[in-house]
Amino acid sequence: MKVKVGLELHQQLATTYKLFCGCQISLSSAEPEYKFIRRLRPTQSELGEVDPAALFEFKKGRYIVYEVDDSSSCLVEMDEEPPHPINGEAVEVALTVALLLNASPVDEVHVMRKIVIDGSNTAGFQRTALIATGGYIDVENKRIPIQSICVEEDAARLIKQEGEAIYYRLDRLGIPLIEIATAPIIESPREALTVASSIGRILRTTGRVRRGLGSIRQDVNISTEGGGLIEVKGVQRLDLIEKVVEYEIMRQKNLLAIRDELDARGCKPTDIINEPIIDFTEIFRNTSSHIIRNAVKSGGKVLGVVLKKFGGLLARELEPGLRFGGEFATRASFWGGVGGIFHTDELPGYGITAEEVAKVKSLTGASELDAIILVADEYSKAEAALKAILERALEALKGVPDETRGPNPDGTTRYMRPRPGAARMYPETDIPPLRITEDIFLKVKHNLPEHPSIMLKNLVDVYGLNRKLAEQLMDSEYLNVFKLIMSEVKVPAKFVVATLTETLKNLEREGVDVSILTDSTLIDVFKYVDKGFMVKENVPEVLKWLCLNVNMSVKDALEALNIQLLTREELEKIVDDALVVKSDLVNRMGLKALDSIMGFLMGKLRGRVDPQLLMEIIRRRIVEKVGGGRS
Amino acid sequence: MPHGLEGYRGLALKALINIGAGIGDTIRIKKSSGTIYEGILVPRFEYGDPECIVLKLKNGYNIGLKINDADVVEKLGEGSKLTYKAQPTPKTVLNLPKVPIIGTGGTIASRVDYRTGAVTPIFTTGDLYSMVPELGEIANVETKVLFNVFSEDMTPKHWIKIAEEIASQFGNNIQGVVVAHGTDTMGYTAAALSFALQALPVPVVLVGSQRSSDRPSSDAAFNLIGAVIAAVHAPFGEVAVAMHKNLSDDEVLIHRGTRVRKCHTSRRDAFKSINADPLGIVKNRVYRQISSFFKPRNSSNSPKINPVFEEKAVLVKYYPGFNPEIIEKLLDMGYRGVILEGTGLGHVGSVCIKAIERARDMGVFIGMTSQCIWGRVNMDVYYTGRDLQRAGVTPLEDMLAETAVVKLMWVLAQTDNIEEIKKLMLTNIAGEFSHRLSYRWSA
């Protein structure tokens, strides 16, 4: 199967201020200082049309609760003040990336408004500006065109959804993002991953990108021959891209196989369009299914439709954990707001008896080759859900419907919403265009960072890293802080890299949020090691404590963990005591007993001593006791 | 110059004229560096470098390209005209009350052209219904565009036209009138209408928006719905202003026209009632009266229509270093009345006394308000205040400075007699004074 993949990478930039206001960037988990409520109205296009998905959301009575922290959001984020001119620092970083990706910057940057009415932008549109076009990156002997490089504002952070209320936090809104879009010419899951990581390396060489979960997000557009165009939005982990592409190809293949099967069974659109919605409530009067009983008790109905010739297909697996029936269920919940659906491929079950199923079948006259879908909810919700299901069934006859899908943690995907029509963009007239003058251009050009390949070579040459560790560092978010650490402390580079990559990754796997470690905290940790106030073995434990205890210092961590180093005086006493215990050995072997004594003491003192110091004291004491020359 | 190219200059303009390009045409620009751009030509606005051609690319983005001698600009095709399909006017529910909506300009009702970004006013009834379909459930609205004037371009001549238009509606069995207005001077217009139109049979509600209606987050629709509800249900027969109460889309306050002031440059809740309770509030589509002092609506009222304004009235803000010659010059220019926006309880420096005495002697009215915005002037507490009163200054209680100058324009058009002018200025005509200040009404 021929596959075409295009990537859109979004990376937050580490600028001092947000893109369109004077707020500094910090994300908060404390109680918000204030909240306000908005309802975004779908606006008409220039043709007088309104986006149906948007209108649907509005009619549902949905409203948005915005949470505000004064330190990271001002009236601009609240859509209570016009935006300030575009942040020149962000434009400079984007220009830097543009030149590294061989792209041509525009002469004048125009900020646009892109309509987004899910509430993630208080204005109802996202501000975005095209910085450069026509670039490329060479990856494994293939030239991947870079179609566009944009700077845009990040959206507000989704907190939760409660009934008709969606909660967003404004702290993330307005953080500058760079968006890099490749041409859709990537042909395999593996290649998608390689391209994404190559672009990621280029971004990090600028040293001006933010780190932490969510600071990089990738949209993956996947289309297959004869299939559909699917946009998977917001893949947060690089290593997931490969799986996402792989599973999506699998899903599309299986949907095409289902289409062929329906075709072979002679299923026609008219079979679906003319199907009536049937009320089955009577059959389930005394059902033992909790879900149905509760729905009916609170005034709901059990409605259903027959999907002619769909029998057996709903149980088919499309990708791991997702059956064809699941696609119907997500549509039903999106358009009808219902909790779930039942279909005859999985019945009897869920408390629904064989007898009830038989009654349903006989009422409809459905055959074994047909499937029946049931929804138990308020009448209007159930009806909307079933209409959406019929819509989805029609799409099954064509194969793969174009959709926006969201990634699951294992790389499979779920339906999010229909693909939006062509993005409605119009000029942000509140912001003056920014001329990229010769001066700005030359300033960026003369300050370009090293190319990743040269940087890799330097890491090997200057710091004596092996290639694997150097690559690991380049692919991590800590390249910049590594260089800072190495400029301030004398700790083996290998140890620093292993800590910044492997140790932190392990902590992340444990579910620890390592993104709260600031550069200065990380530098401090290595300073303590360098000065002998902490041993290397304690670094993972100390880092973990610092992640769990916000705004605390390395000193606080050592005290809290009770891992302060023993003083020289304390050590001398411990060594003296040990030499008494091991006096036979020392008398017999002299200095040759050093390793043995050292091993004995380290077993007891690991984490509380600087091994170098301990070794020095033992050696001196033995010499004092028995003389150095004896053997 | 071809229409639409006004913003272009230099080589950019020359190149566009050479190829006969107009706005909306598809253009290709081949830069001397080899990069090729294709897109639709869009107009340039005031900002930026006029020697950059602005193209809307296929991906929707606009970019500016500086044109040099070596660049090649070509026209690939004529622009197609987009046609806007106005939504059909919904069938009106027969028994709904009739509310005319008069458009005067501002961002409250406008539509964006997504190609060019130009915002154009819309105000056909159909357009309004399709923008705010909820209106069809509240009233039988009918729109009329009187003119399309930026708020800052409004003059007393516009107030007169608006007043006459409203007056002409009263006979039509209406439940209320809504006036869409730019926000910057909406408070002044509200005050002007309050004096020009008295003994009203129905409420007259002005409404504006702080966020243009082309954006999903606009407050236009919410304010408009609130205004129409107030027009239909409010018990008063006065002129009012309907705007957001706070930052949330959940409450609209209805302010008395003589008491309302725009107090923030950009926030939705910029409008505040000063030294007074708001008249009412609309929440969950229900109007609730707040102030217990109001002139009740009465369909049998015969309104007193008196839209005349003398423009030789002036508002002068005092500040340290103020040169009293400014007052002298105003007198020389023939001004018949001066409202001073003094400091604190109502003071200007004693250097002004001579000029004020001259005004008194010329029969020119001098009234005092406070730049503190909140509170009442009291010119009996300090020597200066007493001296100023002796020199001829009339203290204007707790009246807003803006309302005072509008009222003075109206009063000066009623009479030439200075004693009569003073008397009218101190008569509570449209709720512009109150005799007690509540703790609630603080800044």
HADDOCK unambig.tbl for C-alpha pairs under 7 A between the chains (distance, minus, plus):
assign (segid A and resid 36 and name CA) (segid B and resid 247 and name CA) 6.24 0.50 0.50
assign (segid A and resid 36 and name CA) (segid B and resid 248 and name CA) 5.06 0.50 0.50
assign (segid A and resid 37 and name CA) (segid B and resid 248 and name CA) 4.46 0.50 0.50
assign (segid A and resid 37 and name CA) (segid B and resid 249 and name CA) 5.89 0.50 0.50
assign (segid A and resid 38 and name CA) (segid B and resid 248 and name CA) 5.58 0.50 0.50
assign (segid A and resid 38 and name CA) (segid B and resid 249 and name CA) 5.01 0.50 0.50
assign (segid A and resid 39 and name CA) (segid B and resid 249 and name CA) 6.50 0.50 0.50
assign (segid A and resid 40 and name CA) (segid B and resid 216 and name CA) 5.06 0.50 0.50
assign (segid A and resid 40 and name CA) (segid B and resid 217 and name CA) 5.13 0.50 0.50
assign (segid A and resid 41 and name CA) (segid B and resid 216 and name CA) 4.79 0.50 0.50
assign (segid A and resid 41 and name CA) (segid B and resid 217 and name CA) 6.71 0.50 0.50
assign (segid A and resid 42 and name CA) (segid B and resid 216 and name CA) 5.76 0.50 0.50
assign (segid A and resid 43 and name CA) (segid B and resid 214 and name CA) 6.64 0.50 0.50
assign (segid A and resid 43 and name CA) (segid B and resid 215 and name CA) 6.66 0.50 0.50
assign (segid A and resid 43 and name CA) (segid B and resid 216 and name CA) 5.80 0.50 0.50
assign (segid A and resid 46 and name CA) (segid B and resid 84 and name CA) 6.10 0.50 0.50
assign (segid A and resid 46 and name CA) (segid B and resid 112 and name CA) 6.85 0.50 0.50
assign (segid A and resid 46 and name CA) (segid B and resid 113 and name CA) 5.53 0.50 0.50
assign (segid A and resid 46 and name CA) (segid B and resid 114 and name CA) 6.01 0.50 0.50
assign (segid A and resid 47 and name CA) (segid B and resid 83 and name CA) 6.22 0.50 0.50
assign (segid A and resid 47 and name CA) (segid B and resid 84 and name CA) 4.43 0.50 0.50
assign (segid A and resid 47 and name CA) (segid B and resid 85 and name CA) 5.86 0.50 0.50
assign (segid A and resid 48 and name CA) (segid B and resid 84 and name CA) 5.66 0.50 0.50
assign (segid A and resid 48 and name CA) (segid B and resid 85 and name CA) 5.47 0.50 0.50
assign (segid A and resid 48 and name CA) (segid B and resid 86 and name CA) 6.42 0.50 0.50
assign (segid A and resid 80 and name CA) (segid B and resid 266 and name CA) 5.91 0.50 0.50
assign (segid A and resid 80 and name CA) (segid B and resid 267 and name CA) 4.69 0.50 0.50
assign (segid A and resid 80 and name CA) (segid B and resid 268 and name CA) 6.53 0.50 0.50
assign (segid A and resid 81 and name CA) (segid B and resid 266 and name CA) 5.23 0.50 0.50
assign (segid A and resid 81 and name CA) (segid B and resid 267 and name CA) 6.44 0.50 0.50
assign (segid A and resid 106 and name CA) (segid B and resid 63 and name CA) 6.47 0.50 0.50
assign (segid A and resid 106 and name CA) (segid B and resid 64 and name CA) 6.55 0.50 0.50
assign (segid A and resid 106 and name CA) (segid B and resid 65 and name CA) 6.34 0.50 0.50
assign (segid A and resid 107 and name CA) (segid B and resid 64 and name CA) 5.67 0.50 0.50
assign (segid A and resid 107 and name CA) (segid B and resid 65 and name CA) 5.00 0.50 0.50
assign (segid A and resid 107 and name CA) (segid B and resid 66 and name CA) 5.85 0.50 0.50
assign (segid A and resid 108 and name CA) (segid B and resid 63 and name CA) 6.10 0.50 0.50
assign (segid A and resid 108 and name CA) (segid B and resid 64 and name CA) 4.35 0.50 0.50
assign (segid A and resid 108 and name CA) (segid B and resid 65 and name CA) 6.26 0.50 0.50
assign (segid A and resid 109 and name CA) (segid B and resid 63 and name CA) 5.84 0.50 0.50
assign (segid A and resid 109 and name CA) (segid B and resid 64 and name CA) 6.39 0.50 0.50
assign (segid A and resid 110 and name CA) (segid B and resid 62 and name CA) 5.83 0.50 0.50
assign (segid A and resid 110 and name CA) (segid B and resid 63 and name CA) 5.62 0.50 0.50
assign (segid A and resid 112 and name CA) (segid B and resid 61 and name CA) 6.70 0.50 0.50
assign (segid A and resid 117 and name CA) (segid B and resid 216 and name CA) 6.89 0.50 0.50
assign (segid A and resid 122 and name CA) (segid B and resid 217 and name CA) 6.69 0.50 0.50
assign (segid A and resid 123 and name CA) (segid B and resid 215 and name CA) 6.95 0.50 0.50
assign (segid A and resid 123 and name CA) (segid B and resid 216 and name CA) 6.61 0.50 0.50
assign (segid A and resid 123 and name CA) (segid B and resid 217 and name CA) 5.04 0.50 0.50
assign (segid A and resid 124 and name CA) (segid B and resid 215 and name CA) 6.45 0.50 0.50
assign (segid A and resid 124 and name CA) (segid B and resid 216 and name CA) 4.79 0.50 0.50
assign (segid A and resid 124 and name CA) (segid B and resid 217 and name CA) 5.42 0.50 0.50
assign (segid A and resid 130 and name CA) (segid B and resid 61 and name CA) 6.39 0.50 0.50
assign (segid A and resid 130 and name CA) (segid B and resid 63 and name CA) 6.94 0.50 0.50
assign (segid A and resid 425 and name CA) (segid B and resid 60 and name CA) 5.78 0.50 0.50
assign (segid A and resid 425 and name CA) (segid B and resid 114 and name CA) 6.36 0.50 0.50
assign (segid A and resid 426 and name CA) (segid B and resid 114 and name CA) 4.77 0.50 0.50
assign (segid A and resid 426 and name CA) (segid B and resid 115 and name CA) 6.41 0.50 0.50
assign (segid A and resid 426 and name CA) (segid B and resid 117 and name CA) 5.36 0.50 0.50
assign (segid A and resid 427 and name CA) (segid B and resid 117 and name CA) 5.22 0.50 0.50
assign (segid A and resid 432 and name CA) (segid B and resid 47 and name CA) 5.68 0.50 0.50
assign (segid A and resid 432 and name CA) (segid B and resid 48 and name CA) 6.41 0.50 0.50
assign (segid A and resid 433 and name CA) (segid B and resid 47 and name CA) 6.79 0.50 0.50
assign (segid A and resid 433 and name CA) (segid B and resid 48 and name CA) 5.45 0.50 0.50
assign (segid A and resid 434 and name CA) (segid B and resid 48 and name CA) 6.92 0.50 0.50
